[in-house]
Amino acid sequence: MELTAARRSFLCDIGMWADRTALHEAASQGRALQLSRLLDSGAGVNTVTVDNMTALHEACIRGNANCVRLLLTAGAQVDVRTVHGSTPLCHACASGSLECVRLLLEHGANMNPSLTALTASPLHEACINGHVDIVELLISRGAELEAFDVHFGPPLHIAAAKGHRPCVRALLRAGACVNSMRFHETALHLAACGGSVELLETLITFGADVFYSDNSGKRPRDYAEHGSEGNRCLAFYETCPLSLQQMCRISLWSLLGPRALWVLSDLQTSPRIKSFLLFTDI
């Protein structure tokens, strides 16, 4: 398609904008050979559509790693934001393409872009879709564990709401606050709605407060279906206190915060004690 106009984007100073171009189409459909030819012929790698979408956004949405590699090599700007505030990394995390995420990070993509009312962080996107491999990669590279989205709260909340236990466990072992709140609602409240006993026990093992009341005065158990396994699980923990060992482990992690994993990993003690302290038993 021909360019229909030229301007300076209000989100990023990258020059030309256009209706959807052949470059966008090739990137979206994963046609790497055509994309390479278009780039060689001089197609603008950073041309944006009227909603500020670049070809790199399109490739990341579809998880087309070969196209992402070509575009980045050709000079695609890695942190361009759409009109909704999404970066290519946000799209790659949502698509579940670990290779695309790695490529973007290698080219300096910002893991912690400022949040808007219309978009979530890359870590939120990975948690929403349950991509634990991407969650772990982002955490290892310094993703903000408590980034607060106006709709979802911190990443732990959306992972719990979606029932993605592996993501919840990865966040908690990295030091995410188990009792962080969104409108006085904790991750345990959200997990109770789903009713997964394994997820509930994971949160409680890491110190989730079964007695905490939200803005409506409801405890997590009030959100679990009456008579369900989840409801019985929460009722059990309301009446049976945690063991002293468990309380000590929780206190230690609370004290160390995000440093807990690497501090305890270097602890000179028996493998059995270290395994317990590192929550490898859940």
Secondary structure as the mmCIF struct_conf table of DSSP 4:
data_model
#
loop_
_struct_conf.conf_type_id
_struct_conf.id
_struct_conf.beg_label_comp_id
_struct_conf.beg_label_asym_id
_struct_conf.beg_label_seq_id
_struct_conf.end_label_comp_id
_struct_conf.end_label_asym_id
_struct_conf.end_label_seq_id
STRN STRN1 ALA A 5 ALA A 6
BEND BEND1 PHE A 10 LEU A 11
STRN STRN2 MET A 16 TRP A 17
BEND BEND2 ASP A 19 ARG A 20
HELX_LH_PP_P HELX_LH_PP_P1 THR A 21 THR A 21
HELX_RH_AL_P HELX_RH_AL_P1 ALA A 22 GLN A 29
TURN_TY1_P TURN_TY1_P1 GLY A 30 GLY A 30
HELX_RH_AL_P HELX_RH_AL_P2 ALA A 32 ASP A 40
TURN_TY1_P TURN_TY1_P2 SER A 41 GLY A 42
TURN_TY1_P TURN_TY1_P3 VAL A 45 ASN A 46
STRN STRN3 VAL A 48 VAL A 48
TURN_TY1_P TURN_TY1_P4 VAL A 50 ASP A 51
HELX_RH_AL_P HELX_RH_AL_P3 ALA A 55 ARG A 62
TURN_TY1_P TURN_TY1_P5 GLY A 63 GLY A 63
HELX_RH_AL_P HELX_RH_AL_P4 ALA A 65 THR A 73
TURN_TY1_P TURN_TY1_P6 ALA A 74 GLY A 75
TURN_TY1_P TURN_TY1_P7 VAL A 78 ASP A 79
TURN_TY1_P TURN_TY1_P8 VAL A 83 HIS A 84
HELX_RH_AL_P HELX_RH_AL_P5 PRO A 88 SER A 95
TURN_TY1_P TURN_TY1_P9 GLY A 96 GLY A 96
HELX_RH_AL_P HELX_RH_AL_P6 LEU A 98 GLU A 106
TURN_TY1_P TURN_TY1_P10 HIS A 107 GLY A 108
BEND BEND3 MET A 111 ASN A 112
HELX_LH_PP_P HELX_LH_PP_P2 PRO A 113 LEU A 115
STRN STRN4 THR A 116 THR A 116
TURN_TY1_P TURN_TY1_P11 ALA A 117 LEU A 118
STRN STRN5 THR A 119 THR A 119
HELX_RH_AL_P HELX_RH_AL_P7 PRO A 122 ILE A 128
TURN_TY1_P TURN_TY1_P12 ASN A 129 GLY A 130
HELX_RH_AL_P HELX_RH_AL_P8 VAL A 132 SER A 140
TURN_TY1_P TURN_TY1_P13 ARG A 141 GLY A 142
TURN_TY1_P TURN_TY1_P14 LEU A 145 GLU A 146
STRN STRN6 ASP A 149 ASP A 149
TURN_TY1_P TURN_TY1_P15 VAL A 150 PHE A 152
STRN STRN7 GLY A 153 GLY A 153
BEND BEND4 PRO A 154 PRO A 154
HELX_RH_AL_P HELX_RH_AL_P9 PRO A 155 ALA A 161
TURN_TY1_P TURN_TY1_P16 LYS A 162 GLY A 163
HELX_RH_AL_P HELX_RH_AL_P10 ARG A 165 ARG A 173
TURN_TY1_P TURN_TY1_P17 ALA A 174 GLY A 175
TURN_TY1_P TURN_TY1_P18 VAL A 178 ASN A 179
STRN STRN8 ARG A 182 ARG A 182
TURN_TY1_P TURN_TY1_P19 PHE A 183 HIS A 184
STRN STRN9 GLU A 185 GLU A 185
HELX_RH_AL_P HELX_RH_AL_P11 ALA A 187 GLY A 194
TURN_TY1_P TURN_TY1_P20 GLY A 195 GLY A 195
HELX_RH_AL_P HELX_RH_AL_P12 VAL A 197 THR A 205
TURN_TY1_P TURN_TY1_P21 PHE A 206 GLY A 207
TURN_TY1_P TURN_TY1_P22 VAL A 210 PHE A 211
TURN_TY1_P TURN_TY1_P23 ASN A 215 SER A 216
BEND BEND5 GLY A 217 GLY A 217
HELX_RH_3T_P HELX_RH_3T_P1 PRO A 220 TYR A 223
BEND BEND6 ALA A 224 ALA A 224
HELX_LH_PP_P HELX_LH_PP_P3 GLU A 225 GLU A 225
TURN_TY1_P TURN_TY1_P24 HIS A 226 GLY A 227
BEND BEND7 SER A 228 SER A 228
HELX_RH_AL_P HELX_RH_AL_P13 GLU A 229 THR A 239
BEND BEND8 CYS A 240 CYS A 240
HELX_LH_PP_P HELX_LH_PP_P4 PRO A 241 SER A 243
HELX_RH_AL_P HELX_RH_AL_P14 LEU A 244 LEU A 256
HELX_RH_3T_P HELX_RH_3T_P2 GLY A 257 ARG A 259
HELX_RH_AL_P HELX_RH_AL_P15 ALA A 260 SER A 265
TURN_TY1_P TURN_TY1_P25 ASP A 266 ASP A 266
BEND BEND9 THR A 269 THR A 269
HELX_RH_AL_P HELX_RH_AL_P16 PRO A 271 LEU A 277
TURN_TY1_P TURN_TY1_P26 LEU A 278 ASP A 281
#
